[in-house]
Amino acid sequence: MTALRAAAFAFGLLALTAGVLQIWAFVVTDGGRHLILGVFALAVGACVIAAAADAVRKNGRRNRR
């Protein structure tokens, strides 16, 4: 795994963590802004991790041929 892919996974995990914390803040404070930011951060984290996983999977296939 290259450093760029590792950084993508780290960023994705960071975004997921931020999303969970924003959702938690929404539950505690009932602020709508936290919900919007939380959903956005979760979506970004999921997309980045899916793209990084796809890149790792495609790279593995290429090396097997």
ZAMIVO-447242 format. One record per atom (N, C-alpha, C, O): atom name; residue number from 1; residue in three letters; y, z, x negated. Coordinates in pm, 1 decimal. Layout:
N
CA_NUM_ALA_Y_Z_X
...
//
This chain:
65
N_1_MET_-117.6_0.0_-84.9
CA_1_MET_0.0_0.0_0.0
C_1_MET_123.8_0.0_-89.4
O_1_MET_134.1_77.1_-184.8
N_2_THR_215.1_-86.7_-56.3
CA_2_THR_336.3_-96.4_-136.6
C_2_THR_433.1_15.5_-98.8
O_2_THR_416.9_83.2_2.7
N_3_ALA_533.1_32.3_-183.0
CA_3_ALA_632.8_136.5_-157.7
C_3_ALA_710.4_107.7_-29.4
O_3_ALA_749.0_200.4_41.9
N_4_LEU_733.4_-19.7_0.0
CA_4_LEU_806.9_-55.4_121.4
C_4_LEU_728.3_-18.1_246.6
O_4_LEU_785.8_31.3_343.5
N_5_ARG_598.9_-41.1_245.1
CA_5_ARG_516.5_-4.9_360.8
C_5_ARG_507.9_146.7_375.4
O_5_ARG_511.3_198.9_486.8
N_6_ALA_496.8_216.5_264.1
CA_6_ALA_495.4_362.9_269.9
C_6_ALA_627.9_415.6_325.0
O_6_ALA_629.9_510.9_402.8
N_7_ALA_737.2_353.8_284.7
CA_7_ALA_868.3_394.1_336.5
C_7_ALA_878.0_364.8_486.3
O_7_ALA_938.8_441.9_560.7
N_8_ALA_819.0_254.7_530.6
CA_8_ALA_820.2_222.1_673.6
C_8_ALA_744.4_327.2_753.4
O_8_ALA_791.0_370.6_858.8
N_9_PHE_628.3_368.1_704.2
CA_9_PHE_553.2_473.3_772.4
C_9_PHE_631.9_604.4_775.1
O_9_PHE_634.1_673.3_877.0
N_10_ALA_696.1_638.8_663.7
CA_10_ALA_776.0_761.4_657.7
C_10_ALA_892.9_754.9_755.5
O_10_ALA_921.3_852.9_824.3
N_11_PHE_960.6_640.8_762.4
CA_11_PHE_1071.4_625.3_856.1
C_11_PHE_1022.0_633.6_999.7
O_11_PHE_1087.3_694.4_1084.6
N_12_GLY_907.5_573.1_1027.3
CA_12_GLY_851.6_579.0_1161.8
C_12_GLY_818.2_721.2_1203.6
O_12_GLY_845.5_761.5_1316.7
N_13_LEU_759.6_796.7_1112.6
CA_13_LEU_729.2_937.1_1142.4
C_13_LEU_856.4_1018.5_1161.2
O_13_LEU_862.3_1106.2_1247.3
N_14_LEU_956.9_989.9_1081.7
CA_14_LEU_1085.1_1058.2_1096.2
C_14_LEU_1147.9_1027.5_1232.3
O_14_LEU_1201.3_1116.9_1297.9
N_15_ALA_1141.6_902.5_1274.0
CA_15_ALA_1196.3_864.5_1404.2
C_15_ALA_1118.9_929.8_1518.5
O_15_ALA_1178.8_973.2_1616.9
N_16_LEU_986.5_937.1_1506.3
CA_16_LEU_906.5_1004.6_1608.6
C_16_LEU_941.0_1152.5_1616.3
O_16_LEU_951.0_1209.1_1725.2
N_17_THR_959.0_1214.8_1500.6
CA_17_THR_996.7_1355.9_1497.5
C_17_THR_1133.2_1376.8_1561.9
O_17_THR_1151.9_1469.9_1640.3
N_18_ALA_1227.2_1291.1_1529.1
CA_18_ALA_1360.4_1301.3_1588.8
C_18_ALA_1352.5_1282.5_1740.0
O_18_ALA_1421.9_1351.5_1814.6
N_19_GLY_1269.6_1190.6_1785.3
CA_19_GLY_1253.7_1168.4_1928.8
C_19_GLY_1197.6_1289.5_2000.6
O_19_GLY_1244.8_1326.6_2108.1
N_20_VAL_1097.0_1350.7_1940.9
CA_20_VAL_1037.7_1470.7_2001.0
C_20_VAL_1140.9_1583.3_2006.6
O_20_VAL_1150.3_1654.6_2106.5
N_21_LEU_1217.5_1598.8_1900.1
CA_21_LEU_1319.6_1704.3_1899.0
C_21_LEU_1428.7_1677.7_2003.0
O_21_LEU_1478.7_1771.2_2065.5
N_22_GLN_1465.4_1551.6_2021.6
CA_22_GLN_1566.0_1518.8_2123.6
C_22_GLN_1511.3_1545.3_2264.1
O_22_GLN_1583.8_1595.9_2349.7
N_23_ILE_1386.3_1512.1_2288.2
CA_23_ILE_1325.3_1540.3_2418.4
C_23_ILE_1319.7_1691.3_2441.1
O_23_ILE_1346.6_1739.1_2551.3
N_24_TRP_1285.2_1765.0_2337.8
CA_24_TRP_1283.0_1911.6_2347.1
C_24_TRP_1422.6_1965.6_2378.4
O_24_TRP_1436.9_2056.2_2460.5
N_25_ALA_1524.6_1911.0_2313.8
CA_25_ALA_1662.4_1953.6_2341.5
C_25_ALA_1701.0_1920.4_2485.5
O_25_ALA_1774.6_1996.5_2548.4
N_26_PHE_1652.9_1809.2_2538.1
CA_26_PHE_1679.5_1774.7_2677.7
C_26_PHE_1618.3_1877.6_2771.1
O_26_PHE_1681.7_1920.3_2867.5
N_27_VAL_1494.9_1917.2_2742.3
CA_27_VAL_1427.3_2014.5_2827.5
C_27_VAL_1500.3_2149.0_2823.6
O_27_VAL_1514.9_2214.8_2926.6
N_28_VAL_1545.7_2189.3_2706.2
CA_28_VAL_1610.9_2319.0_2691.2
C_28_VAL_1751.8_2318.7_2751.5
O_28_VAL_1789.5_2413.3_2820.6
N_29_THR_1829.9_2212.8_2725.8
CA_29_THR_1971.1_2213.3_2766.2
C_29_THR_1999.3_2129.1_2889.2
O_29_THR_2108.0_2139.4_2946.1
N_30_ASP_1905.5_2046.4_2932.0
CA_30_ASP_1922.8_1957.4_3045.6
C_30_ASP_2040.2_1861.0_3025.2
O_30_ASP_2114.2_1830.6_3118.8
N_31_GLY_2055.8_1813.8_2901.2
CA_31_GLY_2159.6_1715.5_2871.6
C_31_GLY_2101.0_1575.5_2873.0
O_31_GLY_2007.9_1546.6_2797.8
N_32_GLY_2153.9_1488.8_2956.9
CA_32_GLY_2100.9_1353.8_2971.0
C_32_GLY_2107.3_1272.4_2843.3
O_32_GLY_2022.8_1186.1_2819.4
N_33_ARG_2208.1_1300.0_2761.2
CA_33_ARG_2223.1_1226.7_2634.7
C_33_ARG_2101.1_1246.9_2544.4
O_33_ARG_2057.8_1154.5_2475.4
N_34_HIS_2046.9_1368.0_2545.8
CA_34_HIS_1929.5_1396.6_2462.8
C_34_HIS_1808.8_1314.7_2508.0
O_34_HIS_1729.5_1269.4_2425.4
N_35_LEU_1795.4_1296.4_2636.6
CA_35_LEU_1683.1_1217.4_2688.1
C_35_LEU_1693.9_1072.1_2643.4
O_35_LEU_1595.6_1012.6_2599.4
N_36_ILE_1813.2_1015.5_2654.9
CA_36_ILE_1833.2_876.0_2615.6
C_36_ILE_1805.1_857.5_2466.4
O_36_ILE_1733.9_765.0_2427.4
N_37_LEU_1860.7_944.7_2384.1
CA_37_LEU_1838.3_935.7_2239.9
C_37_LEU_1691.7_959.1_2204.2
O_37_LEU_1638.2_894.0_2114.5
N_38_GLY_1627.4_1051.1_2273.7
CA_38_GLY_1487.2_1080.5_2247.0
C_38_GLY_1395.9_963.0_2276.6
O_38_GLY_1307.7_929.9_2197.3
N_39_VAL_1417.5_900.3_2391.0
CA_39_VAL_1335.6_783.7_2427.7
C_39_VAL_1359.4_669.8_2328.8
O_39_VAL_1265.0_602.6_2287.3
N_40_PHE_1484.3_648.6_2291.4
CA_40_PHE_1515.9_543.2_2194.7
C_40_PHE_1449.0_571.4_2060.2
O_40_PHE_1390.0_481.2_2000.7
N_41_ALA_1457.6_695.1_2012.0
CA_41_ALA_1397.9_729.5_1882.6
C_41_ALA_1246.2_716.1_1886.5
O_41_ALA_1185.9_670.3_1789.4
N_42_LEU_1184.0_755.1_1996.5
CA_42_LEU_1039.1_739.3_2008.9
C_42_LEU_999.2_591.8_2008.3
O_42_LEU_899.3_554.0_1947.1
N_43_ALA_1077.5_509.3_2076.6
CA_43_ALA_1048.1_365.8_2079.3
C_43_ALA_1062.7_303.7_1941.0
O_43_ALA_979.4_223.3_1899.3
N_44_VAL_1168.5_341.1_1870.5
CA_44_VAL_1189.2_288.7_1735.0
C_44_VAL_1075.3_332.5_1643.4
O_44_VAL_1020.4_251.2_1568.9
N_45_GLY_1040.0_459.8_1648.7
CA_45_GLY_931.6_511.1_1564.2
C_45_GLY_799.4_441.9_1591.7
O_45_GLY_727.1_405.3_1499.0
N_46_ALA_768.1_423.9_1719.2
CA_46_ALA_642.0_357.8_1754.8
C_46_ALA_640.2_212.3_1707.4
O_46_ALA_538.4_164.3_1657.5
N_47_CYS_751.3_143.5_1722.8
CA_47_CYS_758.1_2.7_1680.2
C_47_CYS_746.6_-11.4_1529.0
O_47_CYS_677.3_-100.5_1479.9
N_48_VAL_813.5_75.1_1456.1
CA_48_VAL_809.5_68.0_1309.7
C_48_VAL_669.0_99.1_1258.8
O_48_VAL_618.8_30.6_1169.7
N_49_ILE_606.1_200.7_1314.1
CA_49_ILE_470.5_235.2_1269.9
C_49_ILE_372.7_123.7_1307.3
O_49_ILE_284.0_91.2_1228.4
N_50_ALA_387.2_65.1_1425.6
CA_50_ALA_299.0_-45.4_1464.4
C_50_ALA_317.4_-166.1_1372.6
O_50_ALA_219.6_-230.3_1334.3
N_51_ALA_440.6_-196.9_1337.5
CA_51_ALA_466.1_-310.5_1247.5
C_51_ALA_411.1_-283.8_1108.0
O_51_ALA_354.0_-373.2_1045.5
N_52_ALA_428.0_-161.6_1059.0
CA_52_ALA_376.0_-128.3_926.6
C_52_ALA_223.4_-130.8_925.6
O_52_ALA_162.7_-179.0_830.0
N_53_ALA_161.8_-79.4_1030.8
CA_53_ALA_15.9_-81.8_1039.2
C_53_ALA_-36.5_-224.6_1047.0
O_53_ALA_-139.2_-257.1_987.4
N_54_ASP_34.3_-309.4_1120.5
CA_54_ASP_-5.1_-449.9_1130.2
C_54_ASP_6.2_-519.0_994.5
O_54_ASP_-79.0_-600.2_958.3
N_55_ALA_110.6_-486.8_920.4
CA_55_ALA_127.4_-546.3_787.6
C_55_ALA_16.3_-501.3_692.9
O_55_ALA_-33.6_-581.0_613.5
N_56_VAL_-22.0_-375.7_701.1
CA_56_VAL_-131.1_-325.4_616.3
C_56_VAL_-262.4_-392.0_655.8
O_56_VAL_-342.3_-429.2_569.9
N_57_ARG_-284.0_-406.8_786.5
CA_57_ARG_-408.0_-469.7_834.2
C_57_ARG_-414.5_-616.3_792.5
O_57_ARG_-519.3_-663.4_748.4
N_58_LYS_-304.9_-687.7_805.7
CA_58_LYS_-303.2_-829.5_767.1
C_58_LYS_-321.1_-845.8_617.2
O_58_LYS_-388.4_-938.7_572.6
N_59_ASN_-261.9_-756.9_539.5
CA_59_ASN_-276.5_-763.3_394.5
C_59_ASN_-421.5_-737.2_354.8
O_59_ASN_-471.6_-799.1_260.8
N_60_GLY_-488.8_-647.9_423.7
CA_60_GLY_-629.7_-620.6_395.4
C_60_GLY_-718.1_-740.1_424.1
O_60_GLY_-811.9_-767.8_349.4
N_61_ARG_-688.9_-810.8_531.4
CA_61_ARG_-765.8_-931.7_563.9
C_61_ARG_-746.0_-1039.7_459.5
O_61_ARG_-840.3_-1108.1_419.8
N_62_ARG_-621.7_-1054.1_415.5
CA_62_ARG_-590.2_-1158.5_317.3
C_62_ARG_-664.3_-1132.1_186.1
O_62_ARG_-709.8_-1226.2_121.0
N_63_ASN_-676.7_-1006.8_147.3
CA_63_ASN_-742.4_-974.0_21.0
C_63_ASN_-893.9_-988.0_28.4
O_63_ASN_-958.4_-1003.2_-75.3
N_64_ARG_-952.4_-983.3_147.0
CA_64_ARG_-1097.7_-994.3_160.4
C_64_ARG_-1147.0_-1136.7_149.5
O_64_ARG_-1264.3_-1158.3_119.1
N_65_ARG_-1062.9_-1233.2_172.8
CA_65_ARG_-1106.6_-1373.8_170.6
C_65_ARG_-1122.0_-1425.2_32.7
O_65_ARG_-1158.1_-1541.4_13.8
//
